[in-house]
Amino acid sequence: MRVRAFAKINLALRVLGRRRDGVHELRTIFQSIALHDTLSIRAVRGPFHFTCDDPECPDDEANLIWRAAERVWRAAGRRGTPRDMSVELTKRIPMQSGLGGGSSDAAAALRAFARLWRVDTASIRTIAVELGADVPYFFEGGTVLGLERGDLLFPLVDRPASWVVLVVPDFGVSTKEAFAWWDRDASRGARAFQASETLVNDLEAPVAARHPQIRRLVQALRRAGATHAAMTGSGSTVFGLFDSRAAAQRAARAVGSPTRETLITRTLNRPTYQRLAGV
């Protein structure tokens, strides 16, 4: 069995504040894109086995695919640890990039394991929430509003199709450090949330303050004609939206550099996402 795990961008990400339990309240707009990882799942005898073609990707219990296997195995009423299955992950979504690769991999794995081990959808959705705040989104796809941790989801009317230029710097940013920088800057008097500003990523400013390349890339994509450009998620990837493939190709050439990866892809509406992802 082969399943695809599609990336996402955040068209907007507003940080409304931090709750007493330490969780940040968010208002974000997710958007599916065609860039994807691929999971190849085979029945084999012996303990559960997981490999990835990216050496930076953990291949043990630290990986969300492995955790997904353990949770679904238990939900199926099976004893011990998962077995008689191998998963090979072909990684195309850069890690620590704000594109949701790990969460999408986990959602794709949950769907596959649920079919193989006959676990009901409600149980799988519960596991998705437990694995991470972004994981539930990948059961929806398309253009979706996310509230609270980003996991209270409200599907929106899909935005018009766009071509997307992704610029991936040669450094990653962890979600933990991005929010820590936001906390630090907010405590020093950073400007408060303004509801009138919609397509804004509040994590972009604190990340760009530590990595000025982020700001320069956003500005370069705007100069190249992007209808919208911003950092996605907690970074480090910057994206620009374009009305045509030719415009996206021109922009990719304009911002290209040997020191960073530049990719061209497209947005996916909800029906297309769900068909291709097997939701």
Residue pairs with C-beta under 8 A, 6 or more apart in sequence:
1 40
1 41
1 42
1 112
1 116
2 38
2 39
2 40
2 41
3 38
3 39
3 41
3 108
3 109
3 111
3 112
3 277
3 278
4 36
4 37
4 38
4 39
4 108
4 276
4 277
4 278
5 36
5 37
5 38
5 39
5 93
5 101
5 104
5 105
5 107
5 108
5 138
5 277
6 32
6 33
6 34
6 35
6 36
6 104
6 138
6 141
6 268
6 273
6 276
6 277
7 32
7 33
7 35
7 36
7 93
7 99
7 100
7 101
7 104
7 265
8 30
8 31
8 32
8 33
8 99
8 100
8 104
8 134
8 137
8 138
8 232
9 30
9 31
9 33
9 98
9 99
9 164
9 232
9 233
9 237
9 239
10 28
10 29
10 30
10 31
10 98
10 201
10 230
10 232
10 233
11 29
11 30
11 31
11 143
11 159
11 199
11 228
11 230
12 27
12 28
12 29
12 198
12 199
12 200
12 201
12 230
13 26
13 27
13 28
13 29
13 200
13 201
13 202
13 203
13 233
14 26
14 27
14 28
14 193
14 200
14 202
15 24
15 25
15 26
15 179
15 182
15 193
15 202
15 203
16 24
16 25
16 26
16 27
16 193
17 24
17 25
17 193
18 24
18 25
18 183
19 25
23 149
24 149
24 179
24 182
25 147
25 148
25 149
26 146
26 147
26 148
26 149
26 150
27 145
27 146
27 147
28 145
28 146
28 150
29 143
29 144
29 145
29 146
29 156
29 199
30 137
30 143
30 144
30 145
30 146
30 150
31 142
31 143
31 159
31 267
32 141
32 142
32 267
32 268
32 269
32 270
32 273
33 99
33 164
33 166
33 265
33 266
33 267
33 268
34 265
34 266
34 267
34 268
35 92
35 93
35 99
35 166
35 263
35 265
36 92
36 93
36 104
37 89
37 90
37 91
37 92
37 93
37 101
37 104
37 105
37 108
38 89
38 90
38 92
39 65
39 87
39 88
39 89
39 90
39 105
39 108
39 109
39 112
40 87
40 88
40 89
40 90
41 85
41 86
41 87
41 88
41 112
41 116
42 85
42 86
42 88
43 84
43 85
44 84
44 85
44 86
45 84
46 83
46 84
47 81
47 82
47 83
48 66
48 69
48 81
48 82
48 83
48 84
48 85
48 86
48 87
49 85
49 86
49 87
50 59
50 60
50 63
50 65
50 66
50 69
50 86
50 87
50 88
50 89
51 59
51 86
51 87
51 88
51 89
52 59
52 63
52 88
52 89
52 90
52 91
53 88
53 89
53 90
53 91
54 89
54 91
54 95
56 95
57 63
57 89
57 91
57 95
60 66
61 67
61 70
63 102
64 102
64 103
64 105
64 106
64 109
64 131
64 132
64 135
65 87
65 89
65 105
65 106
65 109
67 106
67 131
68 106
68 109
68 110
68 113
68 127
68 131
69 82
69 85
69 87
69 109
69 113
70 81
70 82
71 127
71 130
71 131
72 110
72 113
72 114
72 117
72 119
72 124
72 127
73 81
73 82
73 113
73 117
75 117
75 119
75 123
75 124
75 127
76 117
76 118
76 119
78 117
85 116
87 109
89 105
91 101
93 99
93 100
93 101
93 104
94 101
94 168
94 172
94 237
94 261
95 101
95 102
95 172
96 172
96 173
96 174
96 236
97 168
97 172
97 232
97 233
97 235
97 236
97 237
98 173
98 231
98 232
98 233
98 234
98 235
98 236
98 237
99 166
99 232
99 233
99 237
100 134
100 137
100 138
100 233
102 132
103 131
103 132
103 134
103 135
103 137
103 138
104 138
106 128
106 131
106 132
106 135
106 138
107 128
107 135
107 136
107 137
107 138
107 139
108 138
108 277
110 124
110 127
110 128
110 131
110 135
111 124
111 139
111 277
111 278
111 279
113 119
114 120
114 121
114 123
114 124
125 136
125 139
128 135
128 136
128 138
128 139
129 135
129 136
129 151
133 149
133 150
133 151
134 150
134 151
135 151
136 151
136 153
137 144
137 146
137 150
137 151
137 153
138 277
139 279
140 153
140 155
140 270
140 279
141 268
141 270
141 273
141 274
141 277
141 279
142 155
142 156
142 158
142 268
142 269
142 270
142 271
142 273
143 155
143 156
143 157
143 158
143 159
143 269
143 270
144 153
144 154
144 155
144 156
145 153
145 154
145 155
145 156
146 152
146 153
146 154
147 153
147 154
155 270
158 269
158 270
159 267
161 266
161 267
161 269
162 227
162 241
162 242
162 243
162 266
162 267
163 241
163 242
163 243
163 244
163 245
163 247
163 248
163 264
163 265
163 266
164 239
164 240
164 241
164 242
164 248
164 264
164 265
164 266
164 267
165 221
165 224
165 226
165 239
165 240
165 242
165 248
165 251
165 252
165 255
165 262
165 263
165 264
166 237
166 238
166 239
166 261
166 262
166 263
166 264
166 265
167 217
167 221
167 237
167 238
167 239
167 240
167 255
167 260
167 261
167 262
168 236
168 237
168 260
168 261
168 262
168 263
169 211
169 213
169 214
169 217
169 236
169 237
169 238
169 259
169 260
170 259
170 260
171 211
171 236
172 235
172 236
173 207
173 211
173 234
173 235
173 236
174 234
175 233
175 234
178 203
178 206
178 207
178 234
178 235
179 203
179 234
181 203
181 206
181 207
181 209
181 210
182 190
182 202
182 203
182 206
184 206
185 205
185 206
185 209
190 205
190 206
193 202
199 228
199 230
200 230
201 230
201 231
201 232
201 233
203 231
203 233
203 234
203 235
204 214
204 215
204 218
204 230
204 231
204 235
207 214
207 231
207 234
207 235
207 236
208 214
208 215
208 218
208 231
211 235
211 236
214 231
214 235
214 236
214 238
217 238
217 255
218 229
218 230
218 231
218 238
220 254
220 255
221 229
221 238
221 239
221 240
221 251
221 255
222 229
222 240
223 254
224 240
224 250
224 251
224 254
224 255
225 242
225 247
225 250
225 251
226 240
226 241
226 242
226 251
227 241
227 242
227 243
228 240
228 241
229 238
229 239
229 240
229 241
230 238
230 239
231 237
231 238
231 239
232 238
232 239
240 248
240 251
241 267
242 248
242 251
245 264
248 264
249 264
252 262
252 263
252 264
255 262
256 262
268 276
273 279
